[in-house]
Amino acid sequence: MGQIGVLSFGESVKYIHSLGTPFTGQSGAQIFTHFSFAQKHTDFEKCLQSLIAILAQSRQRLSGAAKRAVQIAFVVSDGRIQEGRDRIAKLLRDAEENNILVVLLIVDDTRKWNERETYE
């Protein structure tokens, strides 16, 4: 309970901070060096597969009521899911059935919006 894990994903998935490792100011600062939002392709399906596997493995180490607790995963992404939407939908249903709540936080580069036409 109360553990924080961090994955980085784009073209590949990297497990940056494991759930069993204490989350400190130093580890938090180190985590940010792994994020760039500069990759050309986002494999959202691979991210979800990794996320579900890590959380399922973590759940196996729990006991009692903690084993039934909801696990929450915050996924920060540009929201551009290019392929595999049906498989992603199935993964999200599987996550829900296993008490994993996936929250997608979409961020966008404001410089891209400034380059677009604006309508009044």
DSSP file with accessible surface (Angstrom, degrees, kcal/mol):
  #  RESIDUE AA STRUCTURE BP1 BP2  ACC     N-H-->O    O-->H-N    N-H-->O    O-->H-N    TCO  KAPPA ALPHA  PHI   PSI    X-CA   Y-CA   Z-CA
    1    1 A M              0   0  150      0, 0.0    70,-0.0     0, 0.0    65,-0.0   0.000 360.0 360.0 360.0 137.8    0.0    0.0    0.0
    2    2 A G        +     0   0   83      1,-0.2     2,-0.3     0, 0.0     0, 0.0   0.701 360.0 145.4  76.3  20.9    1.2    3.5   -0.8
    3    3 A Q        -     0   0   93     19,-0.1     2,-0.4     2,-0.0    -1,-0.2  -0.651  35.5-150.2 -92.5 149.4    4.0    2.4   -3.2
    4    4 A I        +     0   0   84     17,-0.3     2,-0.3    15,-0.3    17,-0.2  -0.974  15.3 177.6-121.4 130.0    5.0    4.5   -6.2
    5    5 A G        -     0   0   34     -2,-0.4     2,-0.4    15,-0.1    13,-0.2  -0.928  11.9-153.8-125.3 153.3    6.4    3.0   -9.4
    6    6 A V  E     -A   17   0A  27     11,-2.3    11,-1.9    -2,-0.3    10,-1.6  -0.993   8.7-174.3-135.0 130.3    7.4    4.8  -12.6
    7    7 A L  E     -A   15   0A  33     -2,-0.4     2,-0.4     8,-0.2     8,-0.2  -0.917  12.5-151.2-114.2 147.5    7.5    3.6  -16.2
    8    8 A S  E     +A   14   0A   8      6,-2.8     6,-3.0    -2,-0.4     2,-0.3  -0.954  24.4 177.8-112.2 136.4    8.8    5.6  -19.1
    9    9 A F  E     +A   13   0A  38     -2,-0.4     4,-0.2     4,-0.2     2,-0.2  -0.980  27.0 112.1-143.3 155.2    7.3    4.7  -22.5
   10   10 A G  S    S-     0   0    2      2,-1.3    33,-3.6    -2,-0.3    37,-0.1  -0.574 100.2  -7.0-172.9-109.3    7.4    5.7  -26.1
   11   11 A E  S    S+     0   0  100     31,-0.2     2,-0.3    -2,-0.2    31,-0.1   0.781 143.3  17.8 -73.9 -26.3    8.9    3.4  -28.6
   12   12 A S  S    S-     0   0   50      2,-0.0    -2,-1.3    34,-0.0     2,-0.4  -0.873  80.6-118.7-136.2 170.1    9.9    1.2  -25.7
   13   13 A V  E     -A    9   0A  34     -2,-0.3     2,-0.4    -4,-0.2    -4,-0.2  -0.949  23.8-171.8-115.8 132.9    9.0    0.8  -22.1
   14   14 A K  E     -A    8   0A 112     -6,-3.0    -6,-2.8    -2,-0.4     2,-1.1  -0.992  21.6-139.7-126.2 131.1   11.5    1.3  -19.2
   15   15 A Y  E     +A    7   0A  96     -2,-0.4    -8,-0.2    -8,-0.2     3,-0.2  -0.761  31.3 170.1 -88.3 100.5   10.9    0.5  -15.6
   16   16 A I  E     +     0   0A  38    -10,-1.6     2,-0.4    -2,-1.1    -9,-0.2   0.878  64.6  20.7 -85.5 -42.1   12.5    3.6  -14.0
   17   17 A H  E    S-A    6   0A  11    -11,-1.9   -11,-2.3    14,-0.0    -1,-0.3  -0.948  79.4-139.5-135.8 113.5   11.4    3.3  -10.3
   18   18 A S    >   -     0   0   45     -2,-0.4     3,-1.4   -13,-0.2   -14,-0.2  -0.348  20.0-118.0 -77.0 155.3   10.2    0.0   -8.9
   19   19 A L  T 3  S+     0   0   16      1,-0.3   -15,-0.3   -16,-0.1    -1,-0.1   0.797 111.7  54.8 -60.8 -31.5    7.3   -0.3   -6.6
   20   20 A G  T 3  S+     0   0   56    -17,-0.1    -1,-0.3     2,-0.1   -15,-0.1   0.604  88.9  92.4 -81.5  -9.1    9.4   -1.7   -3.8
   21   21 A T  S <  S-     0   0   65     -3,-1.4   -17,-0.3   -17,-0.2    -4,-0.0  -0.709  85.4-110.5 -89.4 132.2   11.9    1.2   -3.8
   22   22 A P        -     0   0   99      0, 0.0     2,-0.7     0, 0.0     5,-0.1  -0.308  27.9-128.6 -59.3 140.3   11.2    4.1   -1.4
   23   23 A F        +     0   0   98     -4,-0.1     2,-0.2     4,-0.1   -18,-0.0  -0.833  40.0 167.4 -95.4 112.5   10.3    7.3   -3.3
   24   24 A T     >  -     0   0   71     -2,-0.7     4,-2.7     1,-0.1     5,-0.2  -0.692  51.6-100.3-118.0 173.4   12.5   10.1   -2.1
   25   25 A G  H  > S+     0   0   66     -2,-0.2     4,-2.2     1,-0.2     5,-0.2   0.898 123.8  49.9 -59.5 -39.4   13.3   13.7   -3.3
   26   26 A Q  H  > S+     0   0  166      2,-0.2     4,-2.1     1,-0.2    -1,-0.2   0.929 112.4  44.9 -67.5 -45.0   16.5   12.4   -4.8
   27   27 A S  H  > S+     0   0   22      2,-0.2     4,-2.1     1,-0.2    -2,-0.2   0.891 111.9  54.3 -68.1 -35.1   14.8    9.5   -6.7
   28   28 A G  H  X S+     0   0    9     -4,-2.7     4,-1.2     1,-0.2    -2,-0.2   0.923 109.3  46.9 -62.5 -43.2   12.0   11.8   -7.8
   29   29 A A  H  X S+     0   0   64     -4,-2.2     4,-0.5     1,-0.2     3,-0.3   0.903 111.0  52.6 -64.9 -38.8   14.5   14.3   -9.3
   30   30 A Q  H >< S+     0   0  112     -4,-2.1     3,-1.2     1,-0.2     4,-0.3   0.874 101.1  61.8 -65.1 -35.9   16.3   11.4  -11.0
   31   31 A I  H >< S+     0   0   10     -4,-2.1     3,-2.1     1,-0.3    -1,-0.2   0.896  94.3  61.6 -58.5 -40.7   13.1   10.2  -12.6
   32   32 A F  H >< S+     0   0  155     -4,-1.2     3,-1.2     1,-0.3    -1,-0.3   0.728  89.4  69.6 -64.9 -19.2   12.6   13.4  -14.5
   33   33 A T  T << S+     0   0   97     -3,-1.2    -1,-0.3    -4,-0.5    -2,-0.2   0.659  93.2  60.2 -71.5 -12.2   15.9   12.9  -16.4
   34   34 A H  T <  S+     0   0   79     -3,-2.1     2,-0.5    -4,-0.3    -1,-0.2   0.450  89.9  83.3 -92.8  -3.4   14.2    9.9  -18.2
   35   35 A F    <   +     0   0   72     -3,-1.2   -27,-0.0    -4,-0.2     0, 0.0  -0.889  33.2 142.9-110.2 132.6   11.4   11.9  -19.8
   36   36 A S        -     0   0   81     -2,-0.5    -1,-0.1     0, 0.0    -2,-0.0   0.533  42.2-144.7-133.8 -24.7   11.7   13.9  -23.0
   37   37 A F  S    S+     0   0  132      1,-0.1    -2,-0.1     0, 0.0   -27,-0.0   0.813  70.5 113.7  56.3  29.3    8.4   13.5  -24.9
   38   38 A A        +     0   0   69      3,-0.0    -1,-0.1     0, 0.0     2,-0.1   0.408  34.5 117.2-110.8   0.9   10.5   13.5  -28.0
   39   39 A Q        -     0   0   72      1,-0.1     3,-0.0     2,-0.0     0, 0.0  -0.415  60.3-139.3 -74.3 149.2   10.0   10.0  -29.4
   40   40 A K  S    S+     0   0  184      1,-0.1     2,-0.4    -2,-0.1    -1,-0.1   0.726  83.9  39.1 -79.6 -22.6    8.4    9.7  -32.8
   41   41 A H        -     0   0   55      2,-0.0     2,-0.5    41,-0.0    -1,-0.1  -0.984  64.3-154.9-134.4 139.2    6.2    6.7  -31.9
   42   42 A T        -     0   0   20     -2,-0.4     2,-1.3    38,-0.2    40,-0.5  -0.967   3.2-160.1-115.5 118.4    4.3    5.8  -28.8
   43   43 A D     >  +     0   0   34    -33,-3.6     4,-1.8    -2,-0.5   -33,-0.2  -0.703  20.8 168.3 -95.2  80.4    3.6    2.1  -28.2
   44   44 A F  H  > S+     0   0   10     -2,-1.3     4,-2.4     1,-0.2    -1,-0.2   0.849  73.0  57.9 -64.5 -33.6    0.7    2.6  -25.8
   45   45 A E  H  > S+     0   0   32      1,-0.2     4,-2.5     2,-0.2    -1,-0.2   0.938 106.5  47.3 -63.0 -46.2   -0.3   -1.1  -26.0
   46   46 A K  H  > S+     0   0   81      1,-0.2     4,-2.4     2,-0.2     5,-0.2   0.887 109.9  54.9 -63.8 -37.2    3.2   -2.2  -24.8
   47   47 A C  H  X S+     0   0    4     -4,-1.8     4,-2.7     2,-0.2    -1,-0.2   0.950 110.2  44.9 -60.1 -49.3    3.0    0.4  -22.0
   48   48 A L  H  X S+     0   0    0     -4,-2.4     4,-2.8     2,-0.2     5,-0.3   0.899 111.4  53.0 -63.9 -41.1   -0.3   -1.0  -20.7
   49   49 A Q  H  X S+     0   0   96     -4,-2.5     4,-2.2     2,-0.2    -1,-0.2   0.941 113.4  43.5 -59.3 -46.3    0.9   -4.6  -21.0
   50   50 A S  H  X S+     0   0   35     -4,-2.4     4,-2.6     2,-0.2     5,-0.2   0.924 113.7  51.1 -64.7 -44.4    4.0   -3.7  -18.9
   51   51 A L  H  X S+     0   0   22     -4,-2.7     4,-2.5    -5,-0.2     5,-0.2   0.939 111.8  45.9 -59.9 -48.2    1.9   -1.7  -16.4
   52   52 A I  H  X S+     0   0   25     -4,-2.8     4,-2.6     1,-0.2     5,-0.2   0.912 113.0  50.5 -64.2 -41.7   -0.6   -4.5  -15.9
   53   53 A A  H  X S+     0   0   62     -4,-2.2     4,-2.3    -5,-0.3    -1,-0.2   0.929 111.7  47.5 -63.9 -43.2    2.1   -7.1  -15.5
   54   54 A I  H  X S+     0   0   27     -4,-2.6     4,-2.3     1,-0.2    -2,-0.2   0.931 114.7  45.5 -64.8 -43.9    4.0   -5.1  -12.9
   55   55 A L  H  X S+     0   0   16     -4,-2.5     4,-2.3    -5,-0.2    -2,-0.2   0.887 112.0  51.6 -69.7 -35.8    0.9   -4.3  -10.9
   56   56 A A  H  X S+     0   0   42     -4,-2.6     4,-1.6    -5,-0.2    -1,-0.2   0.926 111.1  48.2 -65.3 -41.3   -0.3   -7.9  -11.0
   57   57 A Q  H  X S+     0   0  111     -4,-2.3     4,-0.8    -5,-0.2    -2,-0.2   0.912 111.4  50.5 -64.7 -40.0    3.1   -9.1   -9.8
   58   58 A S  H >< S+     0   0    8     -4,-2.3     3,-0.9     1,-0.2     4,-0.3   0.900 106.8  54.9 -63.8 -40.2    3.0   -6.5   -7.0
   59   59 A R  H >< S+     0   0   34     -4,-2.3     3,-1.6     1,-0.2    -1,-0.2   0.852  98.3  63.1 -63.3 -34.6   -0.5   -7.7   -6.0
   60   60 A Q  H 3< S+     0   0  143     -4,-1.6    -1,-0.2     1,-0.3    -2,-0.2   0.805  98.4  56.0 -62.3 -27.1    0.7  -11.3   -5.6
   61   61 A R  T << S+     0   0  156     -3,-0.9    -1,-0.3    -4,-0.8    -2,-0.2   0.580  96.0  85.6 -81.7  -8.5    3.1  -10.1   -2.8
   62   62 A L    <   -     0   0   42     -3,-1.6     2,-0.3    -4,-0.3    -3,-0.0  -0.423  61.7-158.2 -88.8 167.3    0.2   -8.6   -0.8
   63   63 A S    >   -     0   0   96     -2,-0.1     3,-1.1     0, 0.0     4,-0.4  -0.932  47.0  -1.4-140.5 164.8   -2.1  -10.4    1.6
   64   64 A G  G >  S-     0   0   49     -2,-0.3     3,-1.1     1,-0.2     4,-0.4  -0.211 124.6 -10.9  60.6-141.1   -5.6  -10.0    3.1
   65   65 A A  G >  S+     0   0   69      1,-0.3     3,-1.4     2,-0.2     4,-0.5   0.800 129.3  67.7 -63.6 -30.2   -7.7   -7.0    2.2
   66   66 A A  G X  S+     0   0   28     -3,-1.1     3,-1.0     1,-0.3    -1,-0.3   0.831  90.7  63.5 -60.7 -29.4   -4.7   -5.3    0.5
   67   67 A K  G <  S+     0   0   91     -3,-1.1    -1,-0.3    -4,-0.4    -2,-0.2   0.768 106.5  43.6 -66.6 -23.9   -4.8   -8.0   -2.1
   68   68 A R  G <  S+     0   0  167     -3,-1.4    -1,-0.2    -4,-0.4    -2,-0.2   0.430  88.9 119.8-100.0  -0.8   -8.3   -6.7   -3.2
   69   69 A A  S <  S-     0   0   28     -3,-1.0     2,-0.4    -4,-0.5    -3,-0.0  -0.240  71.7-104.7 -65.8 152.6   -7.4   -3.0   -3.1
   70   70 A V        -     0   0   88     30,-0.1     2,-0.5     1,-0.0    30,-0.2  -0.625  29.6-148.2 -77.4 131.8   -7.7   -0.9   -6.2
   71   71 A Q  E     -b  100   0B  25     28,-3.0    30,-3.3    -2,-0.4     2,-0.5  -0.883  10.8-151.6-100.1 134.0   -4.3   -0.1   -7.8
   72   72 A I  E     -b  101   0B  96     -2,-0.5     2,-0.5    28,-0.2    30,-0.2  -0.914  10.3-170.6-112.2 131.5   -4.2    3.3   -9.5
   73   73 A A  E     -b  102   0B   8     28,-3.1    30,-3.3    -2,-0.5     2,-0.6  -0.983   8.5-156.8-122.3 121.3   -1.9    4.0  -12.5
   74   74 A F  E     -b  103   0B 134     -2,-0.5     2,-0.6    28,-0.2    30,-0.2  -0.886  10.4-165.3 -96.4 120.8   -1.5    7.6  -13.8
   75   75 A V  E     -b  104   0B   8     28,-3.3    30,-3.5    -2,-0.6     2,-0.6  -0.941   3.1-160.4-110.7 118.0   -0.3    7.5  -17.4
   76   76 A V  E     +b  105   0B  65     -2,-0.6     2,-0.3    28,-0.2    30,-0.2  -0.881  31.2 143.4 -99.8 123.3    1.0   10.8  -18.7
   77   77 A S  E     -b  106   0B   5     28,-2.5    30,-2.6    -2,-0.6    -2,-0.0  -0.949  64.5-112.0-151.4 166.6    0.9   10.9  -22.5
   78   78 A D        -     0   0   45     -2,-0.3    28,-0.1    28,-0.2     3,-0.1   0.527  55.9-125.7 -80.7  -5.1    0.4   13.1  -25.5
   79   79 A G        +     0   0   24      1,-0.2     2,-1.3    26,-0.2    27,-0.1   0.527  64.5 138.8  77.3   5.9   -2.7   11.0  -26.1
   80   80 A R        -     0   0   87      2,-0.0     2,-0.8     1,-0.0   -38,-0.2  -0.682  27.0-180.0 -89.0  92.6   -1.8   10.1  -29.7
   81   81 A I        +     0   0   29     -2,-1.3     4,-0.1     1,-0.2   -38,-0.1  -0.841   0.9 178.8 -95.5 107.4   -2.7    6.4  -29.9
   82   82 A Q        +     0   0   99     -2,-0.8     2,-0.3   -40,-0.5    -1,-0.2   0.743  55.5   3.8 -87.3 -25.0   -1.8    5.5  -33.4
   83   83 A E  S    S+     0   0  111      1,-0.1   -38,-0.2     2,-0.0   -39,-0.1  -0.977 101.7  43.8-155.6 163.4   -2.6    1.8  -33.6
   84   84 A G     >  +     0   0   16     -2,-0.3     4,-2.7     3,-0.1     5,-0.2   0.767  52.1 155.2  74.0  27.7   -4.1   -1.1  -31.7
   85   85 A R  H  > S+     0   0  166      1,-0.2     4,-2.5     2,-0.2     5,-0.2   0.872  73.6  50.7 -58.6 -37.3   -7.1    0.6  -30.3
   86   86 A D  H  > S+     0   0  143      2,-0.2     4,-2.0     1,-0.2    -1,-0.2   0.927 112.7  45.9 -66.3 -42.3   -9.1   -2.6  -30.0
   87   87 A R  H  > S+     0   0  130      2,-0.2     4,-2.3     1,-0.2    -2,-0.2   0.881 112.5  51.6 -67.5 -36.0   -6.3   -4.4  -28.2
   88   88 A I  H  X S+     0   0    9     -4,-2.7     4,-2.5     2,-0.2    -2,-0.2   0.919 107.4  52.4 -66.0 -42.3   -5.8   -1.3  -26.0
   89   89 A A  H  X S+     0   0   37     -4,-2.5     4,-2.1    -5,-0.2    -2,-0.2   0.912 110.0  49.3 -60.4 -40.4   -9.6   -1.4  -25.1
   90   90 A K  H  X S+     0   0  105     -4,-2.0     4,-2.7     2,-0.2    -1,-0.2   0.920 109.4  51.4 -65.2 -42.9   -9.2   -5.1  -24.2
   91   91 A L  H  X S+     0   0   24     -4,-2.3     4,-2.5     1,-0.2    -2,-0.2   0.906 109.1  51.0 -60.5 -39.6   -6.2   -4.3  -22.0
   92   92 A L  H  X S+     0   0   68     -4,-2.5     4,-2.3     2,-0.2    -1,-0.2   0.897 110.2  49.1 -67.0 -36.9   -8.1   -1.6  -20.2
   93   93 A R  H  X S+     0   0  131     -4,-2.1     4,-2.5     2,-0.2    -2,-0.2   0.921 111.2  50.2 -66.2 -41.8  -11.0   -4.0  -19.6
   94   94 A D  H  X S+     0   0   40     -4,-2.7     4,-1.2     2,-0.2    -2,-0.2   0.907 110.0  50.7 -60.9 -42.5   -8.6   -6.6  -18.2
   95   95 A A  H ><>S+     0   0    1     -4,-2.5     5,-2.6     1,-0.2     3,-0.7   0.940 110.0  49.6 -60.5 -46.2   -7.1   -3.9  -16.0
   96   96 A E  H ><5S+     0   0  143     -4,-2.3     3,-1.8     1,-0.3    -2,-0.2   0.915 107.6  53.7 -60.6 -42.7  -10.5   -3.0  -14.6
   97   97 A E  H 3<5S+     0   0  145     -4,-2.5    -1,-0.3     1,-0.3    -2,-0.2   0.772 109.1  50.5 -63.5 -23.5  -11.4   -6.6  -13.9
   98   98 A N  T <<5S-     0   0   90     -4,-1.2    -1,-0.3    -3,-0.7    -2,-0.2   0.082 122.9-104.3-102.4  23.0   -8.1   -6.8  -11.9
   99   99 A N  T < 5S+     0   0   70     -3,-1.8   -28,-3.0     1,-0.2     2,-0.6   0.841  75.7 139.8  58.7  37.4   -8.9   -3.7   -9.8
  100  100 A I  E   < -b   71   0B   7     -5,-2.6     2,-0.6   -30,-0.2    -1,-0.2  -0.962  38.2-158.6-111.9 119.2   -6.5   -1.6  -11.7
  101  101 A L  E     -b   72   0B  90    -30,-3.3   -28,-3.1    -2,-0.6     2,-0.6  -0.882   5.7-159.5 -98.7 117.2   -7.7    2.0  -12.4
  102  102 A V  E     -b   73   0B  31     -2,-0.6     2,-0.6   -30,-0.2   -28,-0.2  -0.888   5.1-167.9-100.9 120.7   -5.8    3.6  -15.3
  103  103 A V  E     -b   74   0B  45    -30,-3.3   -28,-3.3    -2,-0.6     2,-0.6  -0.942   8.5-152.3-110.4 118.9   -6.0    7.4  -15.4
  104  104 A L  E     -b   75   0B  68     -2,-0.6     2,-0.6   -30,-0.2   -28,-0.2  -0.835   8.1-168.5 -96.2 118.5   -4.8    9.0  -18.6
  105  105 A L  E     -b   76   0B  80    -30,-3.5   -28,-2.5    -2,-0.6     2,-0.5  -0.941  11.9-153.3-106.1 115.7   -3.4   12.5  -18.2
  106  106 A I  E     -b   77   0B 109     -2,-0.6     2,-0.3   -30,-0.2   -28,-0.2  -0.797  13.9-177.2 -97.0 127.0   -2.9   14.1  -21.6
  107  107 A V        -     0   0   63    -30,-2.6     2,-0.3    -2,-0.5    -2,-0.0  -0.896   3.6-167.1-117.9 151.0   -0.3   16.8  -22.0
  108  108 A D        -     0   0   60     -2,-0.3     2,-0.7   -29,-0.0     3,-0.0  -0.971  29.7-107.6-136.6 154.1    0.4   18.8  -25.1
  109  109 A D    >>  -     0   0   50     -2,-0.3     3,-1.3     1,-0.2     4,-0.9  -0.701  22.9-153.2 -82.1 115.2    3.2   21.1  -26.2
  110  110 A T  H 3> S+     0   0   97     -2,-0.7     4,-2.0     1,-0.3     5,-0.2   0.777  91.4  69.0 -64.4 -23.5    1.8   24.6  -26.2
  111  111 A R  H 3> S+     0   0  160      1,-0.2     4,-1.1     2,-0.2    -1,-0.3   0.871  95.6  55.2 -62.6 -32.5    4.3   25.6  -28.8
  112  112 A K  H <> S+     0   0   76     -3,-1.3     4,-0.7     1,-0.2     3,-0.3   0.898 107.0  49.7 -65.4 -38.9    2.4   23.4  -31.3
  113  113 A W  H >< S+     0   0  139     -4,-0.9     3,-0.7     1,-0.2    -2,-0.2   0.876 106.4  55.5 -68.1 -35.3   -0.8   25.3  -30.5
  114  114 A N  H 3< S+     0   0  130     -4,-2.0    -1,-0.2     1,-0.2    -2,-0.2   0.787 105.6  53.1 -68.0 -25.2    0.9   28.7  -31.0
  115  115 A E  H 3< S+     0   0  163     -4,-1.1    -1,-0.2    -3,-0.3    -2,-0.2   0.659  96.8  85.1 -83.0 -16.8    1.9   27.6  -34.5
  116  116 A R  S << S-     0   0  106     -4,-0.7     2,-0.1    -3,-0.7    -3,-0.0  -0.437  92.4 -92.5 -83.3 160.6   -1.6   26.6  -35.5
  117  117 A E        -     0   0  151     -2,-0.1     2,-0.4     1,-0.0    -1,-0.1  -0.409  39.1-143.2 -66.4 142.2   -4.2   29.0  -36.9
  118  118 A T        -     0   0  113     -2,-0.1     2,-0.4    -4,-0.1    -1,-0.0  -0.892   7.6-149.0-108.6 144.3   -6.4   30.5  -34.2
  119  119 A Y              0   0  192     -2,-0.4    -2,-0.0     0, 0.0     0, 0.0  -0.917 360.0 360.0-114.2 134.6  -10.1   31.2  -34.8
  120  120 A E              0   0  236     -2,-0.4    -2,-0.0     0, 0.0     0, 0.0  -0.767 360.0 360.0-105.4 360.0  -12.0   34.0  -33.2
